[in-house]
Amino acid sequence: MIKTPRHQTIYFILLLLLFSVLGCRTASDVTILKLAHGLDRTHPVHTSMEHMAKLVYERSGGRMRIDIYPSGQLGTERECLELVQIGSLAMTKVSSSVLEGFVPSFKVFSLPYLFRDEEHRFKVLDGEIGQNLLLETQPFRMRGLVYLDAGSRSFYTKMKPILAPADLAGLKIRVQESATSIKMIQALGGSATPIAWGELYTALQQGVVDGAENNPPTFYTSRHYEVCKFYSLNEHTSVPDVIVISTVVWESLTDEERQLLQQAAREAEEVQKVSWREASAEALKKVAEAGVTIYHPDRSVFAEKVHPMYEEYISDPPIYRLIERIRGVQ
């Protein structure tokens, strides 16, 4: 097979990681875990992972270390997940929308207006349903450690605000590599266009897409506000991030190391919930100062338009039962 330059890069990274990460223990008996993700170093999700790494290093007395590679240095979210599956990368942070392409149950989190509010969302994620879903990743050679808050996703556009579903007609909207997200945009009347995160700024600049959708901190740290001056907070989905670890690597750890890592991840999750709220408020302030107009459209008109998506899952009993269980959480 002839490899393109992109394929050659990925192949080189895979080989490099295979030799440097799979063993995970150095000659000095220090356990090193490499964690890759696509977000900027200033993003609150990244800083929460730094907090986790700090706890792991301190509590292990320096015998365990997490090295973090942000900003897509080791590939896209999908590419990092594939490396995790074969044990060539220890850990990654991934949106559950991308994870659904590997673990079907996670498609439920990409359904629009699934959660009533933030309190309902945390009860689901931190409760029995959410914790069981984390472990459903194991047959796919990865183990979910913890959820990280990614707030609610809303539309930002270049030419006009999205105040009702009809405003999406004729617009190309970037979505994640998620079948559910694609269906949502189509149900709302837009044209869904999957594009890798690292390529989105240029795609917006060049008019490949007319807009995208994401939470306030990511809209700000990505600098997409430089191109898109309309931000419509319709809050259609609340898709959590997930930190996963390769089962190859997890099984190589001692019981003490596993417990230490899991506890550090949970503590980082709680810290991140607080920092996320602060970062969201600050992000909205900053983008407004940069000339972005922020709108608060009626969410109910969007929710009504996508309601048929739920009816489609009647023919998929496991997912439909999961939806009903989530709705039943009080």
C-alpha positions in Angstrom: 0.0 0.0 0.0 1.3 3.5 -0.9 1.3 5.7 2.2 0.4 9.4 1.9 2.5 11.8 4.1 -0.4 11.8 6.6 -0.4 8.0 6.7 3.4 8.0 7.1 3.2 10.4 10.0 0.6 8.3 11.8 2.5 5.1 11.1 5.7 6.7 12.6 3.9 7.9 15.7 2.3 4.4 16.1 5.7 2.7 15.9 7.3 5.3 18.3 4.5 4.9 20.8 4.5 1.1 20.5 8.1 1.0 21.7 7.9 3.8 24.2 4.5 3.4 25.8 3.5 -0.3 25.7 6.1 -1.2 28.4 5.2 1.9 30.4 7.9 1.2 33.0 11.4 2.8 32.6 14.7 1.4 33.7 14.4 3.4 36.9 11.1 1.6 37.7 9.0 4.8 37.1 5.6 4.1 35.5 5.0 6.6 32.7 1.6 7.0 31.1 1.2 9.1 28.0 -2.1 11.0 27.7 -3.0 12.7 24.4 -5.9 15.0 23.5 -6.9 17.7 21.0 -7.5 20.7 23.2 -5.5 23.8 23.9 -3.2 24.0 27.0 -5.4 26.8 28.4 -8.6 24.8 28.1 -10.2 23.9 31.5 -10.3 20.3 30.5 -6.6 20.3 29.9 -5.9 22.0 33.2 -8.0 19.4 35.0 -5.8 16.7 33.5 -2.7 18.5 34.7 -4.3 18.4 38.2 -4.8 14.7 37.9 -1.2 14.2 36.8 0.1 16.3 39.7 -1.9 14.2 42.2 -0.6 11.0 40.6 3.0 12.1 40.8 2.9 13.4 44.3 1.0 10.5 45.8 3.2 7.9 44.2 6.3 9.6 45.4 7.4 10.2 41.8 7.1 6.5 40.9 4.2 7.1 38.6 3.9 9.9 36.0 1.4 11.1 33.4 2.9 13.0 30.5 0.3 15.0 28.6 0.4 15.8 24.9 -2.3 18.4 24.1 -3.4 20.2 20.9 -3.6 17.1 18.7 0.1 16.4 18.8 -0.4 12.6 18.6 -3.4 12.7 16.2 -7.1 13.3 16.1 -9.5 12.0 18.8 -10.3 8.9 16.6 -6.6 8.2 15.9 -5.8 8.5 19.6 -8.6 6.1 20.5 -7.2 3.6 18.0 -3.8 3.9 19.5 -5.3 3.3 23.0 -7.0 0.2 21.8 -3.8 -1.5 20.8 -1.9 -0.2 23.8 0.4 2.1 21.9 -1.0 5.1 23.8 -1.9 4.8 27.5 -4.7 7.3 27.8 -6.7 9.9 25.9 -9.5 12.4 26.5 -12.2 12.0 24.0 -15.7 13.4 23.5 -18.4 10.8 24.0 -19.7 11.8 20.5 -16.6 10.3 19.0 -16.6 7.4 21.5 -20.0 6.3 20.2 -18.2 5.1 17.0 -16.4 2.5 19.1 -18.9 1.9 22.0 -22.5 2.1 20.7 -24.2 2.8 24.0 -22.4 6.2 24.1 -24.6 7.5 21.2 -27.2 8.3 23.8 -25.2 11.3 25.1 -25.3 12.9 21.6 -29.1 13.0 21.6 -30.3 16.6 21.8 -32.1 17.8 24.9 -31.5 14.5 26.7 -30.9 16.2 30.1 -33.4 18.4 31.8 -30.6 20.6 33.4 -27.1 20.4 34.8 -28.2 18.8 38.0 -29.9 16.0 36.1 -26.9 15.5 33.9 -24.5 15.1 36.9 -26.9 12.7 38.6 -26.8 10.5 35.5 -23.1 10.7 34.9 -22.0 10.2 38.5 -24.7 7.6 39.3 -25.2 4.0 38.4 -26.1 4.6 34.7 -23.0 6.7 33.9 -20.6 4.6 35.9 -21.8 1.4 34.2 -21.4 3.0 30.8 -17.8 3.8 31.6 -17.1 0.0 32.1 -19.0 -0.9 28.9 -15.9 0.3 27.0 -13.8 -2.7 28.2 -14.8 -5.1 25.5 -13.4 -2.5 23.1 -9.9 -2.6 24.7 -10.3 0.6 26.7 -11.6 1.4 30.2 -13.4 4.6 31.0 -12.0 6.3 34.1 -14.0 9.4 34.5 -16.3 12.0 32.9 -15.2 15.6 32.5 -17.8 18.4 32.2 -18.0 19.8 28.6 -21.0 22.0 29.3 -23.6 22.5 26.6 -23.0 22.9 22.9 -24.6 25.7 20.9 -24.3 27.1 17.4 -21.8 29.7 16.2 -21.9 31.1 12.7 -20.3 33.5 10.3 -23.2 35.2 8.4 -26.3 35.2 10.7 -27.4 34.0 14.1 -29.4 30.8 14.6 -32.5 31.8 16.4 -34.8 29.0 15.2 -34.3 25.7 13.2 -35.3 27.4 10.0 -32.2 29.6 10.2 -30.0 26.5 9.6 -31.5 25.9 6.1 -28.8 25.9 3.5 -26.0 26.2 6.1 -23.1 23.8 6.3 -22.4 23.1 10.0 -19.3 21.3 11.3 -20.0 18.4 13.5 -17.9 15.7 15.3 -17.5 12.3 13.8 -20.8 11.1 15.3 -23.7 9.6 13.4 -26.1 11.0 16.1 -24.7 14.5 15.7 -25.1 14.3 11.9 -28.7 13.2 12.3 -29.4 16.1 14.7 -28.2 18.8 12.3 -30.2 17.1 9.5 -33.3 17.0 11.7 -32.9 20.7 12.3 -32.6 21.5 8.6 -28.9 22.1 8.2 -26.2 20.3 6.3 -23.9 18.3 8.7 -20.2 18.4 7.7 -17.8 16.2 9.8 -14.4 17.9 10.0 -11.4 17.1 12.3 -11.1 19.6 15.1 -7.6 20.7 14.2 -8.8 21.6 10.7 -11.9 23.6 11.7 -10.4 27.1 12.0 -9.2 27.0 8.5 -12.4 25.5 7.2 -14.4 28.3 8.8 -12.0 30.9 7.3 -12.2 29.4 3.8 -16.0 28.9 3.8 -15.8 25.1 3.8 -18.4 25.4 6.5 -20.7 28.2 7.6 -20.5 27.5 11.3 -20.0 24.9 14.0 -21.3 24.1 17.5 -19.5 23.8 20.8 -19.4 25.1 24.4 -18.2 28.6 25.4 -14.7 27.7 26.7 -13.9 25.8 23.5 -15.4 28.5 21.3 -13.0 30.9 23.0 -9.8 28.9 23.4 -10.1 27.7 19.7 -10.2 31.4 18.6 -13.2 30.5 16.4 -14.7 33.8 17.6 -12.3 35.6 15.3 -14.3 34.1 12.3 -17.8 33.6 13.7 -19.4 36.6 15.2 -22.8 35.1 16.1 -23.2 32.7 19.0 -26.7 31.3 19.7 -27.0 29.6 23.1 -29.7 27.1 22.2 -27.7 24.4 24.2 -28.9 21.5 22.1 -26.6 18.8 23.6 -24.5 18.3 26.7 -21.9 15.8 25.5 -19.4 14.9 28.3 -15.8 14.3 27.7 -14.3 10.9 28.9 -10.8 10.0 29.9 -10.1 6.4 28.9 -7.1 4.2 29.5 -6.0 1.2 27.4 -6.9 -2.1 28.9 -3.5 -3.3 27.9 -1.9 -0.6 30.1 -4.5 -0.9 32.8 -3.8 -4.6 33.3 -0.1 -3.9 33.4 -0.6 -1.7 36.5 -0.4 -2.9 40.1 -3.6 -2.7 42.2 -2.1 0.2 44.1 -1.4 2.1 40.9 -4.9 1.5 39.5 -6.4 2.8 42.8 -4.2 5.8 42.8 -4.9 6.7 39.2 -8.7 6.2 39.6 -8.9 8.3 42.7 -6.8 11.1 41.2 -9.1 11.1 38.1 -12.2 11.4 40.3 -10.7 14.3 42.3 -9.8 16.1 39.1 -13.4 15.6 37.9 -14.7 17.5 40.9 -12.2 20.3 40.6 -13.0 20.6 36.9 -16.7 21.1 37.5 -15.9 24.3 39.4 -13.3 25.5 36.9 -15.7 24.8 34.0 -18.3 27.2 35.4 -15.8 29.9 35.9 -14.2 29.3 32.4 -17.7 29.4 30.7 -18.6 32.7 32.3 -15.1 34.2 31.4 -15.3 32.8 27.8 -18.7 34.5 27.1 -17.3 37.7 28.5 -14.2 37.5 26.3 -15.9 36.7 23.1 -18.4 39.5 23.6 -15.6 41.9 24.1 -14.1 40.6 20.8 -17.3 41.6 19.0 -19.4 38.4 19.1 -23.1 38.9 19.6 -24.6 36.4 22.0 -28.2 35.3 21.6 -30.5 33.2 23.8 -33.1 31.6 21.5 -36.1 29.6 22.7 -34.8 26.1 23.3 -38.2 24.5 23.0 -38.5 25.2 19.3 -35.3 23.3 18.7 -36.3 20.4 21.1 -39.6 20.0 19.3 -37.9 19.8 15.9 -35.6 16.9 17.0 -38.2 14.9 18.9 -38.6 12.4 16.1 -35.0 11.3 16.7 -36.1 9.6 20.0 -38.9 7.7 18.2 -36.3 6.2 15.9 -34.8 4.3 18.9 -38.0 2.4 19.6 -36.6 -0.1 17.1 -33.4 -0.3 19.1 -34.6 -1.6 22.5 -31.3 -1.4 24.5 -30.8 2.3 23.6 -34.4 3.1 24.1 -34.4 1.5 27.5 -31.3 3.5 28.4 -33.0 6.7 27.3 -36.0 6.0 29.5 -33.8 5.2 32.4 -31.9 8.5 32.0 -35.2 10.4 31.8 -36.4 8.6 34.9 -33.5 9.9 37.1 -34.8 12.4 39.6 
